[in-house]
Amino acid sequence: MTKSIVTFGEIMLRLAPPGFERFLQTPRFDATFGGGEANVAVALASFGLPAVYVTALPENPIGEAAIAELRRFSVDTSRIVRRKGRIGIYYLEAGANQRPSKVVYDRDNSTIALAKPGDFDWDAIFEQAGWFHISGITPAISASAAALALESMRKAREKGVTVSCDLNYRKNLWKWGRSTSDVMRELMPYVDIAIANEEDVQMALGIQADVDVHSGELDRGQYEKLTAKVLAAYPELKAISITLRESRSASHNGWSACLNNRKEFLLSRHYEITHIVDRVGGGDSFAGGLIYGMLKLASHQDALEFAVAASCLKHSISGDFNRSTVDEVNALIKGGGSGRVQR
């Protein structure tokens, strides 16, 4: 029996104009839910693994709707705590071609932002757990959420649970006082598997890469050096994976990833993703795929290929959640990316 994978963070109400409209071009928003660690939990549940999502939500119908949506994907919501407060909101305007996507956050004083150490029974949460996933978004929300993130990671390490962290630097969230790198460097000694892009490494850890994150073209030769720097700085890390996104436009990205596990440096297959439907949640789908692969597949190369393919498919799906199955991901890995109708 596979032990459960626990993810912890904030789930938000996502409000987006229909299609590729600008904000309030027509007076309507499509309402769904999303958030980094919730997206990972949904991906894992879709891949058939026992996923447990932990957060704090308000005691109102919107909180109930968020829980119901997670349950629809077979995510275990039994460890979610209910508190007075509000659910965080984010507004998404989907970009197209040369017009970039825009995100506006409205999450100050959300229920998870007000949560603090002691609010969760981590001993009970980790009782049947084998893996714990968190991201750099949670400690960015508030000082108390950062303290809570540290508490959760310490407890996971104490329980012998593998900890993965997607660094996920969000410059619009780090407003509460301490610098990003000060907080993240405090968390990193409790991380076994790190996931990032080159900007995350530079901004969250203060480790400089000899790459231009805005060029749209990536020098893969520099990433072996960058991952080696991170592994040298954090001896507790077992591996780090870096996603390699080449942004040719909002609608066309090159997509691949690398992984350094201290024994070998691995590169994945490269995908050209054109006519992107929704790239939000793509990194979370990669994280979910990598966790699945490390738990279920024969090698780290196989895990990396699965993660990249899963994330590639997510770019074709509206909303934060990846709705792909293991069979669909494997079909893409085996060359089934023509898009022909399956009859």
Salt bridges, closest charged atoms under 4 A:
GLU10 OE1 - ARG107 NH2 2.79
ASP30 OD1 - ARG28 NH2 3.74
GLU64 OE2 - ARG82 NH1 2.93
GLU69 OE2 - ARG72 NH2 2.99
GLU93 OE2 - ARG22 NE 2.72
GLU93 OE2 - ARG99 NH1 3.57
ASP106 OD2 - ARG86 NH2 3.15
ASP119 OD1 - ARG83 NH2 3.97
ASP119 OD1 - LYS116 NZ 3.43
ASP123 OD1 - LYS155 NZ 3.31
ASP123 OD1 - LYS159 NZ 3.19
GLU158 OE2 - LYS155 NZ 3.11
GLU186 OE1 - ARG178 NH1 3.72
ASP192 OD1 - ARG157 NH2 3.54
ASP192 OD1 - LYS238 NZ 2.76
GLU217 OE2 - ARG248 NH1 2.90
GLU246 OE1 - ARG220 NH2 3.44
GLU246 OE1 - ARG248 NH2 3.46
GLU246 OE1 - HIS270 NE2 2.73
GLU272 OE2 - ARG248 NH2 2.67
GLU272 OE1 - HIS252 NE2 2.59
GLU272 OE2 - HIS270 NE2 3.62
ASP278 OD2 - ARG14 NH2 2.57
ASP320 OD1 - ARG14 NH1 2.80
